[in-house]
Amino acid sequence: MTRSVKPRVSRAEQAQATRRRIIAAAAAQFVAHGYGATLLDQVAEQAGVAVQTVYFHFGNKRTLLKEALDVAAVGDDDPVPLMDRPWVLQIRQETDPVRIIELWLATGRTILDRIVPLMRVLRGATGTDPEVAAQWDTNQAQTRAAHGFLVELLAERSALRPGLDVEQARDVAFVLSNVETYLQFTDVCEWTPDQWQERTAAVLTAALLAP
C-alpha cells in the first residue's frame, strides 16, 4: 500500500499562517472589548500562540490594529495595495460617469462592511492614544487621496459639473462617502447599507456630474 505524502509546508508559509491567526484573533478581540481593554495575552490565547510570538510578528498593539485594518480593507493579506486591485481596472475601463460612481460606491460599501467594526474601535481610541489618533488621521488622508482617483476619472471624461475643479470635487466626494459619514448615516440615522449606497450614489451624481 502506498502512503499518501502530505506536502511540506515551508517556514514562510507557517509564519504567514501564524500571522493570519493572530490578526483574526486581534480583530475579534478589538471589536469585542475595544482597543484599551484588549490585551495581547488574550489575542495570543485566541490565536493559539505564545504572547512572545505576537510581539515578534507585530511589536505592539497599535501595529496589530493597523495590520488588522489593512487586511480588512483589502480582504486578504496578499501584498497588493488596495488601488492595484482588479476592481480598480474595472472602474478605469468604464466610460459612463454615472456607472463609475456606482461601481466606486459598490466597492466602497464592500470595503466598509469589512472595516467599519475596526474603524469604530480606532475612532474610539483617538482621544486617549495620540498614536492611534495619528493612525486615524493617516487613514482619512489616504481615503481622501483615493477619492482623487475617482474624480480624475470623471474629469478625464469631461463629466465634472461646470465650475467644479478636481480638488473641490475630490473633497466633496470624500466628505460624502468616507467612513465617518457612513457611520453617521448607519449608526445615527439608521440607514441600511443598501440605503447608504443608493442614496450616496444619487447625491454624488448630482453634486459632481454635469447636468
C-alpha positions as CSV (number, residue, x, y, z in Angstrom):
1,M,0.0,0.0,0.0
2,T,1.3,3.4,-1.0
3,R,1.1,6.0,1.7
4,S,0.0,9.5,0.8
5,V,2.6,12.1,1.3
6,K,1.5,15.4,2.7
7,P,3.0,18.4,1.0
8,R,5.7,20.0,3.2
9,V,4.8,23.5,4.5
10,S,7.7,25.9,4.3
11,R,8.7,28.1,7.3
12,A,7.4,31.2,5.4
13,E,4.0,29.6,4.9
14,Q,3.9,28.6,8.6
15,A,4.8,32.1,9.6
16,Q,2.2,33.6,7.3
17,A,-0.5,31.2,8.7
18,T,0.5,32.3,12.2
19,R,0.2,36.0,11.3
20,R,-3.2,35.4,9.9
21,R,-4.4,33.7,13.0
22,I,-3.0,36.5,15.2
23,I,-4.7,39.2,13.0
24,A,-8.0,37.4,13.1
25,A,-7.8,36.9,16.8
26,A,-6.9,40.6,17.3
27,A,-9.7,41.8,15.2
28,A,-12.2,39.7,17.2
29,Q,-10.7,41.0,20.5
30,F,-10.7,44.6,19.4
31,V,-14.3,44.5,18.3
32,A,-15.5,42.6,21.4
33,H,-13.6,44.6,24.0
34,G,-12.4,47.9,22.4
35,Y,-8.8,49.0,22.0
36,G,-7.9,49.9,25.5
37,A,-9.3,46.7,27.1
38,T,-7.8,44.3,24.6
39,L,-4.7,42.6,25.9
40,L,-2.1,40.9,23.8
41,D,-2.2,37.9,26.1
42,Q,-5.9,37.5,25.1
43,V,-5.0,37.8,21.4
44,A,-2.3,35.1,21.8
45,E,-4.6,32.8,23.6
46,Q,-7.3,33.0,21.0
47,A,-4.7,32.6,18.2
48,G,-3.2,29.6,19.9
49,V,0.3,31.1,20.2
50,A,2.6,32.4,22.9
51,V,2.3,36.1,23.6
52,Q,6.0,36.4,22.6
53,T,5.0,35.3,19.1
54,V,2.6,38.2,18.9
55,Y,5.3,40.6,19.9
56,F,7.7,39.0,17.5
57,H,5.4,39.5,14.5
58,F,3.8,42.8,15.4
59,G,5.8,44.5,18.1
60,N,2.9,46.3,19.8
61,K,-0.9,46.6,20.0
62,R,-1.0,49.7,17.7
63,T,0.8,47.9,14.9
64,L,-1.5,44.9,15.3
65,L,-4.6,47.2,15.0
66,K,-3.1,48.8,11.8
67,E,-2.4,45.4,10.3
68,A,-5.9,44.2,11.1
69,L,-7.4,47.3,9.4
70,D,-5.1,46.8,6.4
71,V,-6.3,43.2,6.0
72,A,-9.9,44.1,6.4
73,A,-9.6,46.9,3.8
74,V,-8.4,44.7,1.0
75,G,-10.0,41.4,2.2
76,D,-6.8,39.4,2.4
77,D,-3.1,39.6,3.3
78,D,-1.7,39.5,-0.2
79,P,1.0,42.2,-0.7
80,V,-1.1,44.0,-3.3
81,P,-2.2,47.6,-2.5
82,L,-5.9,48.5,-2.5
83,M,-5.6,50.7,-5.5
84,D,-3.9,48.0,-7.5
85,R,-6.7,45.5,-7.2
86,P,-8.8,44.2,-10.1
87,W,-11.9,46.4,-9.2
88,V,-9.8,49.5,-10.0
89,L,-9.1,48.3,-13.5
90,Q,-12.9,47.7,-14.0
91,I,-13.6,51.2,-12.9
92,R,-10.8,52.6,-15.2
93,Q,-12.4,50.8,-18.2
94,E,-15.9,52.2,-17.6
95,T,-16.9,55.1,-19.8
96,D,-20.2,56.1,-18.2
97,P,-19.6,58.6,-15.4
98,V,-22.8,57.6,-13.5
99,R,-21.7,54.0,-13.7
100,I,-18.2,54.9,-12.5
101,I,-19.7,56.4,-9.3
102,E,-22.0,53.4,-8.9
103,L,-19.1,51.0,-9.2
104,W,-17.0,53.1,-6.8
105,L,-19.6,53.0,-4.1
106,A,-20.4,49.3,-4.6
107,T,-16.8,48.5,-3.9
108,G,-16.6,51.1,-1.2
109,R,-19.6,49.5,0.6
110,T,-17.9,46.1,0.4
111,I,-14.8,47.6,2.0
112,L,-16.8,49.5,4.6
113,D,-18.6,46.3,5.5
114,R,-15.3,44.8,6.4
115,I,-13.6,47.7,8.1
116,V,-16.4,49.5,10.0
117,P,-16.2,47.4,13.2
118,L,-12.5,48.1,13.5
119,M,-12.9,51.7,12.5
120,R,-15.3,52.2,15.4
121,V,-12.5,50.8,17.6
122,L,-9.9,53.1,16.1
123,R,-12.1,56.2,16.4
124,G,-13.0,55.3,20.0
125,A,-9.3,55.3,20.9
126,T,-8.3,58.5,19.3
127,G,-9.0,60.6,22.4
128,T,-6.7,58.5,24.7
129,D,-3.8,57.4,22.5
130,P,-2.0,60.0,20.3
131,E,-0.5,57.4,18.1
132,V,-3.9,55.8,17.4
133,A,-5.2,59.3,16.7
134,A,-2.4,59.8,14.2
135,Q,-3.4,56.5,12.6
136,W,-6.9,57.7,12.2
137,D,-5.7,60.9,10.5
138,T,-3.5,58.9,8.2
139,N,-6.4,56.7,7.2
140,Q,-8.5,59.7,6.5
141,A,-5.8,61.3,4.4
142,Q,-5.4,58.1,2.4
143,T,-9.1,57.9,1.8
144,R,-9.2,61.5,0.6
145,A,-6.4,60.8,-1.8
146,A,-8.2,57.7,-3.1
147,H,-11.2,59.9,-3.9
148,G,-8.9,61.9,-6.0
149,F,-8.6,58.9,-8.3
150,L,-12.4,58.7,-8.7
151,V,-12.6,62.4,-9.6
152,E,-9.8,62.3,-12.0
153,L,-11.6,59.5,-13.9
154,L,-14.7,61.8,-14.1
155,A,-12.6,64.7,-15.2
156,E,-10.9,62.7,-18.0
157,R,-14.4,62.1,-19.4
158,S,-15.2,65.8,-19.2
159,A,-18.1,64.8,-16.8
160,L,-17.5,67.2,-13.9
161,R,-20.1,69.9,-13.2
162,P,-19.0,73.3,-14.7
163,G,-17.2,75.4,-12.1
164,L,-16.2,72.4,-10.0
165,D,-12.4,71.8,-10.1
166,V,-10.8,68.5,-9.4
167,E,-9.7,69.4,-5.8
168,Q,-13.1,70.6,-4.9
169,A,-14.8,67.6,-6.4
170,R,-12.4,65.2,-4.6
171,D,-13.2,66.8,-1.2
172,V,-16.9,66.7,-1.9
173,A,-16.7,63.0,-2.8
174,F,-14.5,62.3,0.2
175,V,-16.8,64.0,2.7
176,L,-20.0,62.4,1.3
177,S,-18.7,58.9,1.2
178,N,-15.9,58.3,3.7
179,V,-16.2,56.1,6.7
180,E,-17.0,58.9,9.2
181,T,-20.1,59.9,7.1
182,Y,-21.0,56.3,6.7
183,L,-21.0,55.8,10.4
184,Q,-23.2,58.8,10.9
185,F,-25.7,57.6,8.4
186,T,-25.8,54.0,9.6
187,D,-25.3,54.4,13.3
188,V,-27.1,57.7,13.9
189,C,-29.6,58.0,11.1
190,E,-30.1,54.2,11.0
191,W,-29.8,53.9,7.2
192,T,-29.2,50.4,6.0
193,P,-26.1,49.7,3.9
194,D,-28.3,49.4,0.8
195,Q,-29.8,52.8,1.5
196,W,-26.4,54.3,2.1
197,Q,-25.1,53.0,-1.2
198,E,-28.2,54.0,-3.3
199,R,-28.6,57.5,-1.7
200,T,-25.0,58.4,-1.7
201,A,-24.7,57.4,-5.4
202,A,-27.6,59.8,-6.1
203,V,-26.1,62.6,-4.1
204,L,-22.6,62.2,-5.6
205,T,-24.1,62.1,-9.1
206,A,-26.0,65.3,-8.5
207,A,-23.0,67.0,-6.8
208,L,-20.2,66.0,-9.2
209,L,-21.6,65.5,-12.7
210,A,-22.6,68.0,-15.3
211,P,-26.4,68.1,-15.8
